[in-house]
Amino acid sequence: MLRPKIPTMPTPTGLVSPPAVIEPTTVVQHHPTPAPAPAAQTSSRPTVQLTPGTILALIGGGTAVVLVVGAVLVSMLLAVAVTGASVAVCALVIRSLITSQHRR
């Protein structure tokens, strides 16, 4: 059903030249001259310099992020706890209603 199509090699349409003959060459050894010492390269990227004000801003921003994320997580946990407690109270009320009907 699913057979791969094998590509066929097309027949050459023109004259085919024979492969070129490569003749060995002689190896000449040169004594390399020592390269000049590289000059100090200047970086094209701007460098970040941290001043005391910048460090305080980073610390304040990090603290704010931690406090906000913590408040969100605590509020989500509180929401789950309140929902669980309300479901439990509803279950107790429904259970007491059902048992009081069976007594009558």
N, C-alpha and C positions, 0 to 999 in steps of 0.2 A: 504494500500500500504506500508506504513512505520510503521510496528508494532515492538515494542521493544521485544527483546528476554528476557524472564524472566528466570533467572538461576534456575535450580531445585536443591534441596538439595540431594546430593548423599546418597544412603542408606549405613549405616555402614557395613563394611565387616568383622570386627573382634568383639571381645567381648568389650562391653562398661563397664568401671568401674563406680561404683556409686560415686557421689561426696564425697569428704573427709569431715569428720565432724570436725569443728573448735571448739576447747574448749576454753572458756574464760580464760584469764591469769590474774594474780594479778598485780596490778600496784604498783611499789615500787618507792617512791619519794626520790630522792637524792637532797641534797643541793649542787648546783653547786659551784665549787671553782671559784673565780674570775680569769678571764683570764689575763695573763701578758700583760702589756702595749705594744702595737705594736711598733716595732722599726721603725725608719724613713726609708722608702723604697727609694732606689735610682732608678731613672727612667732610663730605657734602651734606651729611645729615646734621640737623641742629641738635645740640646736646641739651638735656634737661638739667637745669640747675635748681636744686631745692633750697629755697630760703626758709628761714624759721616760720615766716607767715604761711608759706605753701605747705609746710609740714603740719602746722596746726590746722589748716583748712582740710587737709587730707584726713587727719585724725578725727576732726569734727564730722566730716562727711561719712566716714566709715562708721562712727558711733551712731549717727542718725540712721544709717541703713540698717544696722544691727537692731536698733530699737524698733524701727518700723516693722521689720520682718518678724521680730519677736512678738510684737503686739498683734500682728495679723495671725500668727500661728496660735497664740493664746486665745484669741477671740474665736478662731475656728474650733479649737478644743472645747471652749466653753459652749459654743453653739451645739456641738455634738452631745455634750453632757446634758444640756437643758433639753434637747430633743429626746434623748434616751430616758430622762426622768419623766417627761410628760407622757411618753408612750407607756412607761410603766404605770403611771397613775391612771391613764385611760384603761389599761388592761385590768387594773384592780377594780375600777368602777364598773366596767362591763361584767366582770366576773361576779361582783356582788349583786348586780342587777339580775343576772341569769340565775344565780342561786336563790334569790328572794322570790323569783317567779315560780321556781320549782317547789317551794315550800307551800305556796298557796293552793 
